[in-house]
Amino acid sequence: MGFAREVADTVWFMDGGRIVETAPPETFFVRAESARAQKFLAEIRH
């Protein structure tokens, strides 16, 4: 995820084949809005 955070202009987070959240990397990785994205980020951090 560090690579995506450094090089991406926009992060598109998908769940079940649907885009759940779209945001700049710093916004997404620091304060994702959707509960599904927050859960995903919590899981990859541990």
Summary of the structure (lengths in Angstrom):
residues: 46
radius of gyration: 9.9
end to end distance: 13.0
largest distance: 25.4
contacts: 102
relative contact order: 0.20
helix: 52%
strand: 24%
